[in-house]
Amino acid sequence: MPSRLYATDAIVLSRFELGEADRVLTLLTPEIGKLKVIAKGIRRPTSRLGGSLEPFAELRLNLARGRTFDVVTGVAVGRAFLRLRDSLESAATAWYLAELAERSVEERTPAEPAYLLLRRAYELLEAGMAPGRVARWYEMRLADELGMRPEVDRCVECDRMLEPDGRFRWVPPLGGVLCERCPGPPHDRTGLSLEALKLLKAYQRLDVEALATLRLPDDVERETEALLRDFVRVALERDARSLAFLDEVRAARAPARPVVGSPSLP
């Protein structure tokens, strides 16, 4: 008979209050995948679990199997990612990435790639990489993990290589880019600039160190953000709830000066 007690690494994806003192947590773990657990009495001032079970931190949890929820019996903080929380935009981005992870991982199914991807994204935010770049990198890598890598080199309908002097459309339901020769869905009119197409390719091919140093016009960044958000929405079949808060945080941020360098894209 298997033991009721076990331990796992985990990142808290979301939580809600239960009763007067308990809290239910949704975790991402490498071996078990998505898992709902209960932290009993955690909201009492005397709780020994205290503030350890917070979002964004990488934790080592001791758990006991229960009927409805497994129960947290102990916690140790591996990496708290405290600097990530110093920036409201970074924290809001972390919530967005956690929501994408929660919606894309099955319960009690091993999910080590998704776990390592989310942890790496938090490391990048902690190191001060631009939150928008981290989010785009994460969205593209998550699409890879889901087996839904967008096609950005060939037309998704005729399979011709996309030419630099062509005109393009972004059609997430078809899986990527349409060339000007293919009509595609009659209702689709999402244009795609050459610079945004180059940036999409960069997010697929470049490592994070190279992505962090790119200097691009704001309009190219905004266009690429909209394209990947559309793709993720189609892939997950819904909008992320956390985007409204993230966009509100960004709207309140003081406008940055425009980038004056040349784009560093091939």
C-alpha positions as CSV (number, residue, x, y, z in Angstrom):
1,M,0.0,0.0,0.0
2,P,1.6,3.3,-1.0
3,S,2.4,5.9,1.6
4,R,0.0,8.8,2.2
5,L,3.0,11.1,2.5
6,Y,5.1,12.5,-0.3
7,A,7.1,15.5,-1.3
8,T,7.3,17.5,-4.5
9,D,8.8,20.7,-6.0
10,A,6.0,23.2,-6.9
11,I,5.1,26.7,-8.0
12,V,1.8,28.2,-6.9
13,L,-0.3,29.1,-10.0
14,S,-3.5,30.3,-8.2
15,R,-5.4,30.1,-5.0
16,F,-8.8,30.7,-3.3
17,E,-10.0,31.0,0.2
18,L,-12.0,28.1,1.7
19,G,-14.0,28.5,5.0
20,E,-12.7,30.7,7.7
21,A,-9.0,29.8,7.7
22,D,-8.1,27.4,4.9
23,R,-6.8,28.1,1.4
24,V,-6.9,25.9,-1.7
25,L,-3.9,26.2,-4.0
26,T,-3.4,25.1,-7.6
27,L,0.2,24.0,-8.0
28,L,2.4,23.2,-11.0
29,T,4.8,20.3,-10.2
30,P,7.2,18.6,-12.5
31,E,6.3,15.0,-11.7
32,I,2.6,15.2,-11.0
33,G,1.6,18.1,-13.2
34,K,-1.2,20.4,-12.1
35,L,-2.4,19.6,-8.6
36,K,-4.9,21.1,-6.2
37,V,-4.0,21.0,-2.5
38,I,-5.4,22.5,0.7
39,A,-3.4,24.5,3.3
40,K,-5.4,24.1,6.4
41,G,-5.4,27.0,8.9
42,I,-3.0,29.0,6.8
43,R,-4.9,32.2,7.3
44,R,-4.7,32.1,11.1
45,P,-2.0,34.3,12.6
46,T,-0.5,31.3,14.4
47,S,-0.1,29.2,11.2
48,R,3.3,27.7,10.8
49,L,2.9,27.7,7.1
50,G,2.6,31.5,7.3
51,G,3.5,33.4,4.2
52,S,5.6,30.7,2.6
53,L,2.9,29.5,0.2
54,E,3.0,32.5,-2.1
55,P,2.7,32.7,-5.9
56,F,5.9,32.9,-8.0
57,A,8.2,31.2,-5.4
58,E,9.7,27.8,-6.1
59,L,8.8,25.6,-3.2
60,R,9.5,22.1,-1.8
61,L,6.2,20.8,-0.3
62,N,5.4,17.9,2.0
63,L,1.9,16.6,1.3
64,A,-0.5,14.0,2.6
65,R,-3.0,12.4,0.3
66,G,-6.6,13.3,1.1
67,R,-10.0,12.4,-0.2
68,T,-10.8,15.7,-2.0
69,F,-7.5,17.6,-1.8
70,D,-4.1,16.6,-0.8
71,V,-3.0,18.4,2.4
72,V,0.1,20.6,2.8
73,T,2.0,19.4,5.9
74,G,5.3,21.3,5.4
75,V,6.9,23.8,3.1
76,A,10.4,25.0,2.4
77,V,11.1,28.0,0.0
78,G,13.7,27.1,-2.7
79,R,13.7,30.4,-4.6
80,A,11.5,33.3,-3.6
81,F,12.0,35.5,-6.7
82,L,11.6,38.5,-4.4
83,R,13.0,41.1,-7.0
84,L,10.3,40.0,-9.4
85,R,7.7,41.4,-7.1
86,D,9.5,44.8,-6.9
87,S,8.0,45.8,-10.3
88,L,4.2,45.8,-10.6
89,E,4.5,45.0,-14.3
90,S,6.8,42.1,-13.7
91,A,4.4,40.7,-11.0
92,A,1.4,41.2,-13.3
93,T,3.3,39.4,-16.1
94,A,4.1,36.6,-13.7
95,W,0.4,36.2,-13.0
96,Y,-0.3,36.1,-16.7
97,L,2.3,33.4,-17.3
98,A,1.0,31.4,-14.4
99,E,-2.5,31.5,-15.8
100,L,-1.3,30.3,-19.2
101,A,0.5,27.4,-17.5
102,E,-2.6,26.5,-15.5
103,R,-4.8,26.4,-18.6
104,S,-2.4,24.4,-20.6
105,V,-1.3,21.6,-18.2
106,E,-3.5,18.6,-17.4
107,E,-4.2,17.6,-13.8
108,R,-2.0,14.8,-12.4
109,T,-0.1,14.4,-15.7
110,P,3.8,14.8,-15.6
111,A,4.7,18.3,-16.8
112,E,8.4,18.8,-16.3
113,P,8.9,20.8,-19.5
114,A,6.1,23.2,-18.5
115,Y,7.4,23.5,-15.0
116,L,11.0,24.3,-16.2
117,L,9.6,26.8,-18.7
118,L,7.7,28.7,-16.1
119,R,10.6,28.7,-13.6
120,R,12.9,30.0,-16.4
121,A,10.5,32.8,-17.2
122,Y,10.5,33.8,-13.5
123,E,14.3,33.8,-13.5
124,L,14.3,36.1,-16.5
125,L,11.8,38.5,-14.8
126,E,13.9,38.3,-11.6
127,A,17.0,39.3,-13.6
128,G,15.3,42.4,-15.0
129,M,14.6,41.3,-18.6
130,A,11.8,43.4,-20.1
131,P,8.5,41.8,-19.1
132,G,7.0,42.0,-22.6
133,R,10.0,40.2,-24.0
134,V,9.7,37.5,-21.4
135,A,6.0,37.1,-22.1
136,R,6.5,36.8,-25.9
137,W,9.4,34.3,-25.3
138,Y,7.2,32.3,-23.0
139,E,4.1,32.3,-25.3
140,M,6.2,31.0,-28.2
141,R,7.9,28.3,-26.1
142,L,4.6,27.3,-24.6
143,A,3.1,26.9,-28.1
144,D,6.1,24.6,-28.8
145,E,5.4,22.5,-25.7
146,L,1.8,22.2,-26.7
147,G,2.7,21.0,-30.2
148,M,1.2,24.1,-31.7
149,R,4.3,25.9,-32.9
150,P,3.2,28.7,-35.3
151,E,4.4,28.5,-38.9
152,V,6.4,31.6,-39.7
153,D,8.6,30.4,-42.6
154,R,6.0,29.0,-45.1
155,C,2.5,29.8,-46.0
156,V,0.2,27.6,-44.0
157,E,-2.1,27.0,-47.0
158,C,0.2,26.6,-50.1
159,D,3.4,25.7,-48.3
160,R,5.5,28.2,-50.3
161,M,8.4,29.9,-48.6
162,L,7.5,33.4,-47.5
163,E,9.3,36.0,-49.6
164,P,10.6,39.3,-48.0
165,D,8.9,41.4,-50.6
166,G,5.5,39.7,-50.1
167,R,2.5,40.7,-48.1
168,F,1.4,38.5,-45.2
169,R,-1.6,37.8,-43.0
170,W,-1.6,36.3,-39.5
171,V,-4.3,33.6,-39.2
172,P,-4.1,31.8,-35.8
173,P,-6.9,29.3,-36.6
174,L,-4.8,28.0,-39.5
175,G,-1.6,27.9,-37.4
176,G,0.4,30.9,-38.7
177,V,1.1,33.0,-41.8
178,L,-0.7,33.2,-45.1
179,C,0.9,34.5,-48.2
180,E,-0.8,37.0,-50.5
181,R,-1.6,34.3,-53.1
182,C,-3.9,32.4,-50.7
183,P,-7.3,33.8,-49.8
184,G,-7.7,32.2,-46.5
185,P,-10.8,32.7,-44.3
186,P,-13.0,35.4,-45.8
187,H,-13.4,37.2,-42.5
188,D,-9.7,37.4,-41.7
189,R,-8.0,40.7,-42.4
190,T,-5.1,40.7,-39.9
191,G,-2.1,42.2,-41.8
192,L,1.4,41.3,-40.8
193,S,4.4,43.6,-41.3
194,L,7.8,42.2,-42.4
195,E,9.4,43.5,-39.2
196,A,6.8,41.7,-37.1
197,L,7.3,38.5,-39.1
198,K,11.1,38.8,-38.4
199,L,10.5,39.3,-34.7
200,L,8.2,36.2,-34.6
201,K,11.0,34.2,-36.2
202,A,13.5,35.6,-33.7
203,Y,11.3,34.5,-30.8
204,Q,11.4,31.0,-32.3
205,R,15.1,30.8,-33.0
206,L,17.1,33.1,-30.7
207,D,18.1,32.3,-27.1
208,V,16.9,34.6,-24.4
209,E,20.2,36.4,-24.1
210,A,20.0,37.5,-27.7
211,L,16.3,38.4,-27.4
212,A,17.1,40.6,-24.4
213,T,19.5,42.8,-26.4
214,L,17.2,43.4,-29.4
215,R,16.5,47.1,-30.1
216,L,13.2,47.5,-31.9
217,P,10.6,50.2,-32.6
218,D,7.7,50.2,-30.2
219,D,5.2,49.7,-32.9
220,V,6.9,46.4,-33.9
221,E,6.8,45.2,-30.3
222,R,3.1,46.1,-30.0
223,E,2.2,44.4,-33.3
224,T,4.1,41.2,-32.3
225,E,2.4,41.2,-28.9
226,A,-1.0,41.4,-30.4
227,L,-0.2,38.6,-32.9
228,L,1.0,36.2,-30.2
229,R,-1.8,37.0,-27.8
230,D,-4.2,36.2,-30.6
231,F,-2.4,32.9,-31.2
232,V,-2.5,32.0,-27.5
233,R,-6.2,32.8,-27.3
234,V,-7.0,30.5,-30.2
235,A,-4.7,27.8,-28.8
236,L,-6.3,27.8,-25.3
237,E,-9.8,28.7,-26.7
238,R,-10.3,31.7,-24.4
239,D,-8.8,35.0,-23.3
240,A,-6.5,35.1,-20.2
241,R,-8.3,36.8,-17.4
242,S,-5.1,38.3,-16.1
243,L,-4.5,40.3,-19.2
244,A,-6.9,43.0,-18.1
245,F,-4.8,43.7,-15.0
246,L,-1.6,43.5,-16.9
247,D,-2.8,46.0,-19.5
248,E,-4.1,48.3,-16.8
249,V,-0.6,48.3,-15.1
250,R,1.1,49.0,-18.4
251,A,-1.3,51.8,-19.3
252,A,-0.5,53.5,-16.0
253,R,3.2,53.3,-16.6
254,A,5.0,56.5,-17.7
255,P,5.6,56.4,-21.5
256,A,9.1,55.3,-22.4
257,R,11.2,57.2,-24.9
258,P,11.1,55.7,-28.4
259,V,14.0,53.4,-29.4
260,V,16.4,55.2,-31.7
261,G,18.7,52.4,-32.8
262,S,18.2,50.2,-35.8
263,P,16.4,46.9,-35.4
264,S,18.9,44.1,-34.8
265,L,16.9,41.5,-36.8
266,P,18.2,39.7,-39.9
